[in-house]
């Protein structure tokens, strides 16, 4: 897992960057969103979505603390 500290807490990240931080497949990521395990995206265009960096940092910290 790449360090979530490399993300600034403000701002947005696209799916490729999110999956560098949270090591899972796109299919598993979108399934996790549907199931409520992962944060929902923010629409940034008609066919574009991104995730709040603060949500990704929080998720990464939660996942790393539950794994320990």
PQR file with spaces between the fields and no chain letter, atoms N, CA, C, O and H, PARSE charges and radii, in Angstrom:
ATOM       1  N    UNK     1       0.856   -1.170    0.000 -0.4000 1.5000
ATOM       2  CA   UNK     1       0.000    0.000    0.000 -0.0000 2.0000
ATOM       3  C    UNK     1       0.901    1.231    0.000  0.5500 1.7000
ATOM       4  O    UNK     1       1.784    1.357    0.848 -0.5500 1.4000
ATOM       5  N    UNK     2       0.680    2.129   -0.941 -0.4000 1.5000
ATOM       6  CA   UNK     2       1.405    3.396   -0.943 -0.0000 2.0000
ATOM       7  C    UNK     2       0.916    4.244    0.221  0.5500 1.7000
ATOM       8  O    UNK     2      -0.213    4.086    0.687 -0.5500 1.4000
ATOM       9  H    UNK     2      -0.038    2.026   -1.630  0.4000 1.0000
ATOM      10  N    UNK     3       1.755    5.122    0.674 -0.4000 1.5000
ATOM      11  CA   UNK     3       1.442    5.938    1.835 -0.0000 2.0000
ATOM      12  C    UNK     3       0.354    6.965    1.531  0.5500 1.7000
ATOM      13  O    UNK     3       0.473    7.729    0.574 -0.5500 1.4000
ATOM      14  H    UNK     3       2.671    5.250    0.295  0.4000 1.0000
ATOM      15  N    UNK     4      -0.707    6.988    2.343 -0.4000 1.5000
ATOM      16  CA   UNK     4      -1.728    8.006    2.147 -0.0000 2.0000
ATOM      17  C    UNK     4      -1.230    9.398    2.494  0.5500 1.7000
ATOM      18  O    UNK     4      -1.868   10.392    2.146 -0.5500 1.4000
ATOM      19  H    UNK     4      -0.804    6.367    3.121  0.4000 1.0000
ATOM      20  N    UNK     5      -0.078    9.479    3.186 -0.4000 1.5000
ATOM      21  CA   UNK     5       0.451   10.794    3.539 -0.0000 2.0000
ATOM      22  C    UNK     5       0.986   11.519    2.316  0.5500 1.7000
ATOM      23  O    UNK     5       1.264   12.717    2.378 -0.5500 1.4000
ATOM      24  H    UNK     5       0.440    8.672    3.469  0.4000 1.0000
ATOM      25  N    UNK     6       1.136   10.801    1.198 -0.4000 1.5000
ATOM      26  CA   UNK     6       1.564   11.470   -0.024 -0.0000 2.0000
ATOM      27  C    UNK     6       0.430   12.262   -0.664  0.5500 1.7000
ATOM      28  O    UNK     6       0.649   13.026   -1.604 -0.5500 1.4000
ATOM      29  H    UNK     6       0.910    9.828    1.148  0.4000 1.0000
ATOM      30  N    UNK     7      -0.775   12.075   -0.151 -0.4000 1.5000
ATOM      31  CA   UNK     7      -1.925   12.851   -0.627 -0.0000 2.0000
ATOM      32  C    UNK     7      -2.106   14.080    0.256  0.5500 1.7000
ATOM      33  O    UNK     7      -2.051   13.972    1.481 -0.5500 1.4000
ATOM      34  H    UNK     7      -0.952   11.454    0.612  0.4000 1.0000
ATOM      35  N    UNK     8      -2.319   15.227   -0.339 -0.4000 1.5000
ATOM      36  CA   UNK     8      -2.703   16.370    0.501 -0.0000 2.0000
ATOM      37  C    UNK     8      -4.135   16.149    0.982  0.5500 1.7000
ATOM      38  O    UNK     8      -4.951   15.627    0.223 -0.5500 1.4000
ATOM      39  H    UNK     8      -2.364   15.315   -1.334  0.4000 1.0000
ATOM      40  N    UNK     9      -4.468   16.529    2.217 -0.4000 1.5000
ATOM      41  CA   UNK     9      -5.821   16.269    2.737 -0.0000 2.0000
ATOM      42  C    UNK     9      -6.915   16.975    1.943  0.5500 1.7000
ATOM      43  O    UNK     9      -8.052   16.505    1.898 -0.5500 1.4000
ATOM      44  H    UNK     9      -3.805   16.953    2.833  0.4000 1.0000
ATOM      45  N    UNK    10      -6.585   18.078    1.330 -0.4000 1.5000
ATOM      46  CA   UNK    10      -7.575   18.762    0.499 -0.0000 2.0000
ATOM      47  C    UNK    10      -7.383   18.283   -0.946  0.5500 1.7000
ATOM      48  O    UNK    10      -6.310   17.806   -1.316 -0.5500 1.4000
ATOM      49  H    UNK    10      -5.662   18.460    1.367  0.4000 1.0000
ATOM      50  N    UNK    11      -8.401   18.413   -1.722 -0.4000 1.5000
ATOM      51  CA   UNK    11      -8.299   18.039   -3.126 -0.0000 2.0000
ATOM      52  C    UNK    11      -8.968   16.703   -3.422  0.5500 1.7000
ATOM      53  O    UNK    11      -9.527   16.044   -2.545 -0.5500 1.4000
ATOM      54  H    UNK    11      -9.273   18.800   -1.422  0.4000 1.0000
ATOM      55  N    UNK    12      -8.887   16.339   -4.684 -0.4000 1.5000
ATOM      56  CA   UNK    12      -9.528   15.135   -5.188 -0.0000 2.0000
ATOM      57  C    UNK    12      -8.520   14.253   -5.906  0.5500 1.7000
ATOM      58  O    UNK    12      -7.509   14.739   -6.413 -0.5500 1.4000
ATOM      59  H    UNK    12      -8.433   16.875   -5.397  0.4000 1.0000
ATOM      60  N    UNK    13      -8.798   12.957   -5.947 -0.4000 1.5000
ATOM      61  CA   UNK    13      -7.954   12.015   -6.677 -0.0000 2.0000
ATOM      62  C    UNK    13      -8.825   11.139   -7.559  0.5500 1.7000
ATOM      63  O    UNK    13      -9.932   10.755   -7.182 -0.5500 1.4000
ATOM      64  H    UNK    13      -9.619   12.563   -5.535  0.4000 1.0000
ATOM      65  N    UNK    14      -8.307   10.830   -8.737 -0.4000 1.5000
ATOM      66  CA   UNK    14      -9.007    9.946   -9.671 -0.0000 2.0000
ATOM      67  C    UNK    14      -8.752    8.491   -9.274  0.5500 1.7000
ATOM      68  O    UNK    14      -7.917    8.214   -8.412 -0.5500 1.4000
ATOM      69  H    UNK    14      -7.408   11.141   -9.044  0.4000 1.0000
ATOM      70  N    UNK    15      -9.466    7.579   -9.899 -0.4000 1.5000
ATOM      71  CA   UNK    15      -9.455    6.174   -9.518 -0.0000 2.0000
ATOM      72  C    UNK    15      -8.058    5.556   -9.548  0.5500 1.7000
ATOM      73  O    UNK    15      -7.720    4.777   -8.656 -0.5500 1.4000
ATOM      74  H    UNK    15     -10.144    7.805  -10.599  0.4000 1.0000
ATOM      75  N    UNK    16      -7.247    5.879  -10.540 -0.4000 1.5000
ATOM      76  CA   UNK    16      -5.908    5.280  -10.614 -0.0000 2.0000
ATOM      77  C    UNK    16      -5.074    5.615   -9.380  0.5500 1.7000
ATOM      78  O    UNK    16      -4.372    4.754   -8.850 -0.5500 1.4000
ATOM      79  H    UNK    16      -7.522    6.512  -11.264  0.4000 1.0000
ATOM      80  N    UNK    17      -5.149    6.840   -8.933 -0.4000 1.5000
ATOM      81  CA   UNK    17      -4.399    7.262   -7.739 -0.0000 2.0000
ATOM      82  C    UNK    17      -4.968    6.597   -6.487  0.5500 1.7000
ATOM      83  O    UNK    17      -4.216    6.174   -5.609 -0.5500 1.4000
ATOM      84  H    UNK    17      -5.719    7.539   -9.363  0.4000 1.0000
ATOM      85  N    UNK    18      -6.281    6.506   -6.408 -0.4000 1.5000
ATOM      86  CA   UNK    18      -6.917    5.867   -5.249 -0.0000 2.0000
ATOM      87  C    UNK    18      -6.457    4.413   -5.131  0.5500 1.7000
ATOM      88  O    UNK    18      -6.151    3.939   -4.036 -0.5500 1.4000
ATOM      89  H    UNK    18      -6.892    6.849   -7.121  0.4000 1.0000
ATOM      90  N    UNK    19      -6.411    3.713   -6.261 -0.4000 1.5000
ATOM      91  CA   UNK    19      -6.028    2.301   -6.234 -0.0000 2.0000
ATOM      92  C    UNK    19      -4.538    2.102   -5.972  0.5500 1.7000
ATOM      93  O    UNK    19      -4.116    0.990   -5.654 -0.5500 1.4000
ATOM      94  H    UNK    19      -6.659    4.098   -7.150  0.4000 1.0000
ATOM      95  N    UNK    20      -3.734    3.157   -6.098 -0.4000 1.5000
ATOM      96  CA   UNK    20      -2.334    3.083   -5.665 -0.0000 2.0000
ATOM      97  C    UNK    20      -2.256    3.097   -4.134  0.5500 1.7000
ATOM      98  O    UNK    20      -1.364    2.485   -3.547 -0.5500 1.4000
ATOM      99  H    UNK    20      -4.077    4.061   -6.357  0.4000 1.0000
ATOM     100  N    UNK    21      -3.182    3.789   -3.504 -0.4000 1.5000
ATOM     101  CA   UNK    21      -3.206    3.917   -2.045 -0.0000 2.0000
ATOM     102  C    UNK    21      -3.913    2.713   -1.415  0.5500 1.7000
ATOM     103  O    UNK    21      -3.434    2.150   -0.430 -0.5500 1.4000
ATOM     104  H    UNK    21      -3.907    4.286   -3.981  0.4000 1.0000
ATOM     105  N    UNK    22      -5.045    2.328   -1.987 -0.4000 1.5000
ATOM     106  CA   UNK    22      -5.835    1.204   -1.495 -0.0000 2.0000
ATOM     107  C    UNK    22      -5.667    0.059   -2.488  0.5500 1.7000
ATOM     108  O    UNK    22      -6.284    0.082   -3.553 -0.5500 1.4000
ATOM     109  H    UNK    22      -5.433    2.786   -2.787  0.4000 1.0000
ATOM     110  N    UNK    23      -4.862   -0.924   -2.173 -0.4000 1.5000
ATOM     111  CA   UNK    23      -4.544   -1.973   -3.144 -0.0000 2.0000
ATOM     112  C    UNK    23      -5.692   -2.971   -3.338  0.5500 1.7000
ATOM     113  O    UNK    23      -5.790   -3.970   -2.624 -0.5500 1.4000
ATOM     114  H    UNK    23      -4.361   -0.943   -1.308  0.4000 1.0000
ATOM     115  N    UNK    24      -6.533   -2.688   -4.291 -0.4000 1.5000
ATOM     116  CA   UNK    24      -7.639   -3.567   -4.653 -0.0000 2.0000
ATOM     117  C    UNK    24      -7.915   -3.390   -6.134  0.5500 1.7000
ATOM     118  O    UNK    24      -7.400   -2.460   -6.754 -0.5500 1.4000
ATOM     119  H    UNK    24      -6.453   -1.877   -4.870  0.4000 1.0000
ATOM     120  N    UNK    25      -8.707   -4.255   -6.696 -0.4000 1.5000
ATOM     121  CA   UNK    25      -9.049   -4.127   -8.117 -0.0000 2.0000
ATOM     122  C    UNK    25     -10.170   -3.110   -8.289  0.5500 1.7000
ATOM     123  O    UNK    25     -10.876   -2.781   -7.336 -0.5500 1.4000
ATOM     124  H    UNK    25      -9.125   -5.010   -6.193  0.4000 1.0000
ATOM     125  N    UNK    26     -10.322   -2.623   -9.499 -0.4000 1.5000
ATOM     126  CA   UNK    26     -11.411   -1.685   -9.778 -0.0000 2.0000
ATOM     127  C    UNK    26     -12.755   -2.319   -9.456  0.5500 1.7000
ATOM     128  O    UNK    26     -13.628   -1.674   -8.876 -0.5500 1.4000
ATOM     129  H    UNK    26      -9.748   -2.891  -10.272  0.4000 1.0000
ATOM     130  N    UNK    27     -12.921   -3.586   -9.834 -0.4000 1.5000
ATOM     131  CA   UNK    27     -14.189   -4.275   -9.583 -0.0000 2.0000
ATOM     132  C    UNK    27     -14.481   -4.340   -8.092  0.5500 1.7000
ATOM     133  O    UNK    27     -15.599   -4.051   -7.665 -0.5500 1.4000
ATOM     134  H    UNK    27     -12.212   -4.110  -10.305  0.4000 1.0000
ATOM     135  N    UNK    28     -13.492   -4.714   -7.302 -0.4000 1.5000
ATOM     136  CA   UNK    28     -13.675   -4.782   -5.852 -0.0000 2.0000
ATOM     137  C    UNK    28     -13.929   -3.401   -5.261  0.5500 1.7000
ATOM     138  O    UNK    28     -14.724   -3.251   -4.333 -0.5500 1.4000
ATOM     139  H    UNK    28     -12.583   -4.949   -7.649  0.4000 1.0000
ATOM     140  N    UNK    29     -13.246   -2.393   -5.806 -0.4000 1.5000
ATOM     141  CA   UNK    29     -13.436   -1.019   -5.323 -0.0000 2.0000
ATOM     142  C    UNK    29     -14.885   -0.575   -5.531  0.5500 1.7000
ATOM     143  O    UNK    29     -15.524   -0.077   -4.604 -0.5500 1.4000
ATOM     144  H    UNK    29     -12.600   -2.516   -6.559  0.4000 1.0000
ATOM     145  N    UNK    30     -15.393   -0.753   -6.733 -0.4000 1.5000
ATOM     146  CA   UNK    30     -16.766   -0.318   -7.016 -0.0000 2.0000
ATOM     147  C    UNK    30     -17.791   -1.164   -6.264  0.5500 1.7000
ATOM     148  O    UNK    30     -18.841   -0.654   -5.872 -0.5500 1.4000
ATOM     149  H    UNK    30     -14.873   -1.157   -7.486  0.4000 1.0000
ATOM     150  N    UNK    31     -17.501   -2.450   -6.057 -0.4000 1.5000
ATOM     151  CA   UNK    31     -18.382   -3.291   -5.246 -0.0000 2.0000
ATOM     152  C    UNK    31     -18.387   -2.771   -3.813  0.5500 1.7000
ATOM     153  O    UNK    31     -19.438   -2.715   -3.174 -0.5500 1.4000
ATOM     154  H    UNK    31     -16.648   -2.865   -6.375  0.4000 1.0000
ATOM     155  N    UNK    32     -17.212   -2.389   -3.305 -0.4000 1.5000
ATOM     156  CA   UNK    32     -17.122   -1.845   -1.951 -0.0000 2.0000
ATOM     157  C    UNK    32     -17.895   -0.542   -1.786  0.5500 1.7000
ATOM     158  O    UNK    32     -18.460   -0.282   -0.724 -0.5500 1.4000
ATOM     159  H    UNK    32     -16.359   -2.434   -3.824  0.4000 1.0000
ATOM     160  N    UNK    33     -17.919    0.272   -2.830 -0.4000 1.5000
ATOM     161  CA   UNK    33     -18.709    1.512   -2.778 -0.0000 2.0000
ATOM     162  C    UNK    33     -20.186    1.157   -2.667  0.5500 1.7000
ATOM     163  O    UNK    33     -20.910    1.720   -1.846 -0.5500 1.4000
ATOM     164  H    UNK    33     -17.460    0.061   -3.693  0.4000 1.0000
ATOM     165  N    UNK    34     -20.623    0.220   -3.497 -0.4000 1.5000
ATOM     166  CA   UNK    34     -22.028   -0.198   -3.499 -0.0000 2.0000
ATOM     167  C    UNK    34     -22.438   -0.771   -2.151  0.5500 1.7000
ATOM     168  O    UNK    34     -23.560   -0.555   -1.693 -0.5500 1.4000
ATOM     169  H    UNK    34     -20.035   -0.238   -4.164  0.4000 1.0000
ATOM     170  N    UNK    35     -21.521   -1.504   -1.515 -0.4000 1.5000
ATOM     171  CA   UNK    35     -21.799   -2.116   -0.215 -0.0000 2.0000
ATOM     172  C    UNK    35     -21.591   -1.158    0.952  0.5500 1.7000
ATOM     173  O    UNK    35     -21.900   -1.503    2.092 -0.5500 1.4000
ATOM     174  H    UNK    35     -20.610   -1.679   -1.887  0.4000 1.0000
ATOM     175  N    UNK    36     -21.074    0.033    0.687 -0.4000 1.5000
ATOM     176  CA   UNK    36     -20.870    1.022    1.744 -0.0000 2.0000
ATOM     177  C    UNK    36     -19.552    0.893    2.486  0.5500 1.7000
ATOM     178  O    UNK    36     -19.357    1.564    3.500 -0.5500 1.4000
ATOM     179  H    UNK    36     -20.823    0.314   -0.240  0.4000 1.0000
ATOM     180  N    UNK    37     -18.629    0.042    2.009 -0.4000 1.5000
ATOM     181  CA   UNK    37     -17.327   -0.122    2.667 -0.0000 2.0000
ATOM     182  C    UNK    37     -16.344    0.966    2.266  0.5500 1.7000
ATOM     183  O    UNK    37     -15.436    1.292    3.030 -0.5500 1.4000
ATOM     184  H    UNK    37     -18.787   -0.503    1.186  0.4000 1.0000
ATOM     185  N    UNK    38     -16.514    1.528    1.082 -0.4000 1.5000
ATOM     186  CA   UNK    38     -15.607    2.541    0.551 -0.0000 2.0000
ATOM     187  C    UNK    38     -16.381    3.817    0.266  0.5500 1.7000
ATOM     188  O    UNK    38     -17.588    3.760    0.029 -0.5500 1.4000
ATOM     189  H    UNK    38     -17.252    1.263    0.461  0.4000 1.0000
ATOM     190  N    UNK    39     -15.714    4.970    0.284 -0.4000 1.5000
ATOM     191  CA   UNK    39     -16.410    6.241    0.070 -0.0000 2.0000
ATOM     192  C    UNK    39     -16.924    6.391   -1.362  0.5500 1.7000
ATOM     193  O    UNK    39     -16.323    5.898   -2.317 -0.5500 1.4000
ATOM     194  H    UNK    39     -14.734    5.016    0.477  0.4000 1.0000
ATOM     195  N    UNK    40     -18.032    7.071   -1.474 -0.4000 1.5000
ATOM     196  CA   UNK    40     -18.631    7.338   -2.785 -0.0000 2.0000
ATOM     197  C    UNK    40     -17.827    8.416   -3.514  0.5500 1.7000
ATOM     198  O    UNK    40     -17.220    9.277   -2.877 -0.5500 1.4000
ATOM     199  H    UNK    40     -18.520    7.471   -0.698  0.4000 1.0000
ATOM     200  N    UNK    41     -17.824    8.368   -4.826 -0.4000 1.5000
ATOM     201  CA   UNK    41     -17.105    9.388   -5.594 -0.0000 2.0000
ATOM     202  C    UNK    41     -17.881   10.693   -5.671  0.5500 1.7000
ATOM     203  O    UNK    41     -19.067   10.758   -5.349 -0.5500 1.4000
ATOM     204  H    UNK    41     -18.317    7.669   -5.343  0.4000 1.0000
ATOM     205  N    UNK    42     -17.179   11.721   -6.103 -0.4000 1.5000
ATOM     206  CA   UNK    42     -17.761   13.032   -6.380 -0.0000 2.0000
ATOM     207  C    UNK    42     -17.734   13.192   -7.894  0.5500 1.7000
ATOM     208  O    UNK    42     -16.690   13.003   -8.518 -0.5500 1.4000
ATOM     209  H    UNK    42     -16.215   11.668   -6.364  0.4000 1.0000
ATOM     210  N    UNK    43     -18.852   13.533   -8.481 -0.4000 1.5000
ATOM     211  CA   UNK    43     -18.883   13.758   -9.927 -0.0000 2.0000
ATOM     212  C    UNK    43     -18.157   15.062  -10.243  0.5500 1.7000
ATOM     213  O    UNK    43     -18.455   16.102   -9.656 -0.5500 1.4000
ATOM     214  H    UNK    43     -19.700   13.686   -7.975  0.4000 1.0000
ATOM     215  N    UNK    44     -17.201   15.002  -11.176 -0.4000 1.5000
ATOM     216  CA   UNK    44     -16.471   16.203  -11.578 -0.0000 2.0000
ATOM     217  C    UNK    44     -16.710   16.538  -13.041  0.5500 1.7000
ATOM     218  O    UNK    44     -16.143   17.498  -13.564 -0.5500 1.4000
ATOM     219  H    UNK    44     -16.959   14.157  -11.653  0.4000 1.0000
ATOM     220  N    UNK    45     -17.540   15.757  -13.695 -0.4000 1.5000
ATOM     221  CA   UNK    45     -17.878   15.972  -15.091 -0.0000 2.0000
ATOM     222  C    UNK    45     -18.918   14.957  -15.495  0.5500 1.7000
ATOM     223  O    UNK    45     -19.297   14.105  -14.691 -0.5500 1.4000
ATOM     224  H    UNK    45     -18.001   14.978  -13.270  0.4000 1.0000
ATOM     225  N    UNK    46     -19.386   15.031  -16.727 -0.4000 1.5000
ATOM     226  CA   UNK    46     -20.440   14.117  -17.168 -0.0000 2.0000
ATOM     227  C    UNK    46     -20.045   12.633  -17.052  0.5500 1.7000
ATOM     228  O    UNK    46     -20.878   11.801  -16.692 -0.5500 1.4000
ATOM     229  H    UNK    46     -19.077   15.723  -17.380  0.4000 1.0000
ATOM     230  N    UNK    47     -18.820   12.310  -17.344 -0.4000 1.5000
ATOM     231  CA   UNK    47     -18.357   10.920  -17.263 -0.0000 2.0000
ATOM     232  C    UNK    47     -17.101   10.799  -16.421  0.5500 1.7000
ATOM     233  O    UNK    47     -16.267    9.926  -16.661 -0.5500 1.4000
ATOM     234  H    UNK    47     -18.144   12.986  -17.637  0.4000 1.0000
ATOM     235  N    UNK    48     -16.968   11.668  -15.440 -0.4000 1.5000
ATOM     236  CA   UNK    48     -15.763   11.684  -14.615 -0.0000 2.0000
ATOM     237  C    UNK    48     -16.134   11.746  -13.136  0.5500 1.7000
ATOM     238  O    UNK    48     -17.059   12.444  -12.721 -0.5500 1.4000
ATOM     239  H    UNK    48     -17.646   12.377  -15.245  0.4000 1.0000
ATOM     240  N    UNK    49     -15.367   10.980  -12.364 -0.4000 1.5000
ATOM     241  CA   UNK    49     -15.560   10.974  -10.917 -0.0000 2.0000
ATOM     242  C    UNK    49     -14.198   11.031  -10.243  0.5500 1.7000
ATOM     243  O    UNK    49     -13.177   10.668  -10.827 -0.5500 1.4000
ATOM     244  H    UNK    49     -14.616   10.413  -12.700  0.4000 1.0000
ATOM     245  N    UNK    50     -14.209   11.486   -9.020 -0.4000 1.5000
ATOM     246  CA   UNK    50     -12.987   11.549   -8.213 -0.0000 2.0000
ATOM     247  C    UNK    50     -13.402   11.343   -6.756  0.5500 1.7000
ATOM     248  O    UNK    50     -14.584   11.388   -6.412 -0.5500 1.4000
ATOM     249  H    UNK    50     -15.038   11.781   -8.545  0.4000 1.0000
ATOM     250  N    UNK    51     -12.409   11.121   -5.923 -0.4000 1.5000
ATOM     251  CA   UNK    51     -12.660   10.901   -4.499 -0.0000 2.0000
ATOM     252  C    UNK    51     -11.958   11.971   -3.695  0.5500 1.7000
ATOM     253  O    UNK    51     -10.864   12.414   -4.043 -0.5500 1.4000
ATOM     254  H    UNK    51     -11.449   11.085   -6.202  0.4000 1.0000
ATOM     255  N    UNK    52     -12.607   12.382   -2.606 -0.4000 1.5000
ATOM     256  CA   UNK    52     -11.983   13.360   -1.710 -0.0000 2.0000
ATOM     257  C    UNK    52     -10.758   12.715   -1.072  0.5500 1.7000
ATOM     258  O    UNK    52     -10.834   11.610   -0.536 -0.5500 1.4000
ATOM     259  H    UNK    52     -13.496   12.022   -2.324  0.4000 1.0000
ATOM     260  N    UNK    53      -9.634   13.412   -1.135 -0.4000 1.5000
ATOM     261  CA   UNK    53      -8.408   12.890   -0.540 -0.0000 2.0000
ATOM     262  C    UNK    53      -8.597   12.602    0.943  0.5500 1.7000
ATOM     263  O    UNK    53      -8.080   11.609    1.454 -0.5500 1.4000
ATOM     264  H    UNK    53      -9.572   14.310   -1.571  0.4000 1.0000
ATOM     265  N    UNK    54      -9.324   13.453    1.627 -0.4000 1.5000
ATOM     266  CA   UNK    54      -9.537   13.245    3.064 -0.0000 2.0000
ATOM     267  C    UNK    54     -10.254   11.920    3.323  0.5500 1.7000
ATOM     268  O    UNK    54      -9.949   11.242    4.304 -0.5500 1.4000
ATOM     269  H    UNK    54      -9.743   14.261    1.212  0.4000 1.0000
ATOM     270  N    UNK    55     -11.203   11.540    2.459 -0.4000 1.5000
ATOM     271  CA   UNK    55     -11.900   10.260    2.609 -0.0000 2.0000
ATOM     272  C    UNK    55     -10.947    9.085    2.381  0.5500 1.7000
ATOM     273  O    UNK    55     -11.020    8.078    3.085 -0.5500 1.4000
ATOM     274  H    UNK    55     -11.450   12.091    1.662  0.4000 1.0000
ATOM     275  N    UNK    56     -10.060    9.216    1.404 -0.4000 1.5000
ATOM     276  CA   UNK    56      -9.119    8.136    1.093 -0.0000 2.0000
ATOM     277  C    UNK    56      -8.083    7.989    2.213  0.5500 1.7000
ATOM     278  O    UNK    56      -7.733    6.870    2.587 -0.5500 1.4000
ATOM     279  H    UNK    56     -10.001   10.034    0.832  0.4000 1.0000
ATOM     280  N    UNK    57      -7.600    9.093    2.740 -0.4000 1.5000
ATOM     281  CA   UNK    57      -6.646    9.052    3.854 -0.0000 2.0000
ATOM     282  C    UNK    57      -7.289    8.381    5.061  0.5500 1.7000
ATOM     283  O    UNK    57      -6.677    7.521    5.696 -0.5500 1.4000
ATOM     284  H    UNK    57      -7.884   10.002    2.436  0.4000 1.0000
ATOM     285  N    UNK    58      -8.506    8.767    5.376 -0.4000 1.5000
ATOM     286  CA   UNK    58      -9.219    8.180    6.512 -0.0000 2.0000
ATOM     287  C    UNK    58      -9.430    6.675    6.306  0.5500 1.7000
ATOM     288  O    UNK    58      -9.231    5.890    7.233 -0.5500 1.4000
ATOM     289  H    UNK    58      -9.003    9.465    4.861  0.4000 1.0000
ATOM     290  N    UNK    59      -9.828    6.275    5.109 -0.4000 1.5000
ATOM     291  CA   UNK    59     -10.016    4.857    4.815 -0.0000 2.0000
ATOM     292  C    UNK    59      -8.710    4.088    4.957  0.5500 1.7000
ATOM     293  O    UNK    59      -8.692    3.014    5.559 -0.5500 1.4000
ATOM     294  H    UNK    59      -9.990    6.912    4.356  0.4000 1.0000
ATOM     295  N    UNK    60      -7.638    4.608    4.423 -0.4000 1.5000
ATOM     296  CA   UNK    60      -6.341    3.935    4.500 -0.0000 2.0000
ATOM     297  C    UNK    60      -5.904    3.770    5.955  0.5500 1.7000
ATOM     298  O    UNK    60      -5.371    2.725    6.329 -0.5500 1.4000
ATOM     299  H    UNK    60      -7.653    5.480    3.934  0.4000 1.0000
ATOM     300  N    UNK    61      -6.123    4.777    6.758 -0.4000 1.5000
ATOM     301  CA   UNK    61      -5.757    4.693    8.171 -0.0000 2.0000
ATOM     302  C    UNK    61      -6.618    3.663    8.892  0.5500 1.7000
ATOM     303  O    UNK    61      -6.125    2.904    9.726 -0.5500 1.4000
ATOM     304  H    UNK    61      -6.556    5.625    6.454  0.4000 1.0000
ATOM     305  N    UNK    62      -7.899    3.643    8.567 -0.4000 1.5000
ATOM     306  CA   UNK    62      -8.805    2.675    9.189 -0.0000 2.0000
ATOM     307  C    UNK    62      -8.417    1.246    8.791  0.5500 1.7000
ATOM     308  O    UNK    62      -8.405    0.350    9.634 -0.5500 1.4000
ATOM     309  H    UNK    62      -8.299    4.260    7.889  0.4000 1.0000
ATOM     310  N    UNK    63      -8.104    1.035    7.518 -0.4000 1.5000
ATOM     311  CA   UNK    63      -7.731   -0.302    7.052 -0.0000 2.0000
ATOM     312  C    UNK    63      -6.403   -0.756    7.660  0.5500 1.7000
ATOM     313  O    UNK    63      -6.246   -1.925    8.013 -0.5500 1.4000
ATOM     314  H    UNK    63      -8.114    1.763    6.833  0.4000 1.0000
ATOM     315  N    UNK    64      -5.446    0.171    7.782 -0.4000 1.5000
ATOM     316  CA   UNK    64      -4.150   -0.213    8.348 -0.0000 2.0000
ATOM     317  C    UNK    64      -4.253   -0.490    9.847  0.5500 1.7000
ATOM     318  O    UNK    64      -3.537   -1.350   10.359 -0.5500 1.4000
ATOM     319  H    UNK    64      -5.574    1.121    7.496  0.4000 1.0000
ATOM     320  N    UNK    65      -5.113    0.208   10.549 -0.4000 1.5000
ATOM     321  CA   UNK    65      -5.260   -0.041   11.985 -0.0000 2.0000
ATOM     322  C    UNK    65      -6.032   -1.334   12.242  0.5500 1.7000
ATOM     323  O    UNK    65      -5.797   -1.994   13.254 -0.5500 1.4000
ATOM     324  H    UNK    65      -5.695    0.907   10.133  0.4000 1.0000
ATOM     325  N    UNK    66      -6.940   -1.706   11.355 -0.4000 1.5000
ATOM     326  CA   UNK    66      -7.672   -2.964   11.541 -0.0000 2.0000
ATOM     327  C    UNK    66      -6.812   -4.162   11.163  0.5500 1.7000
ATOM     328  O    UNK    66      -7.059   -5.273   11.633 -0.5500 1.4000
ATOM     329  H    UNK    66      -7.131   -1.170   10.533  0.4000 1.0000
ATOM     330  N    UNK    67      -5.810   -3.950   10.322 -0.4000 1.5000
ATOM     331  CA   UNK    67      -4.913   -5.039    9.918 -0.0000 2.0000
ATOM     332  C    UNK    67      -3.852   -5.306   10.970  0.5500 1.7000
ATOM     333  O    UNK    67      -3.261   -6.385   11.007 -0.5500 1.4000
ATOM     334  H    UNK    67      -5.610   -3.047    9.941  0.4000 1.0000
ATOM     335  N    UNK    68      -3.613   -4.321   11.822 -0.4000 1.5000
ATOM     336  CA   UNK    68      -2.551   -4.469   12.834 -0.0000 2.0000
ATOM     337  C    UNK    68      -2.997   -5.243   14.036  0.5500 1.7000
ATOM     338  O    UNK    68      -2.216   -5.446   14.965 -0.5500 1.4000
ATOM     339  H    UNK    68      -4.094   -3.445   11.791  0.4000 1.0000
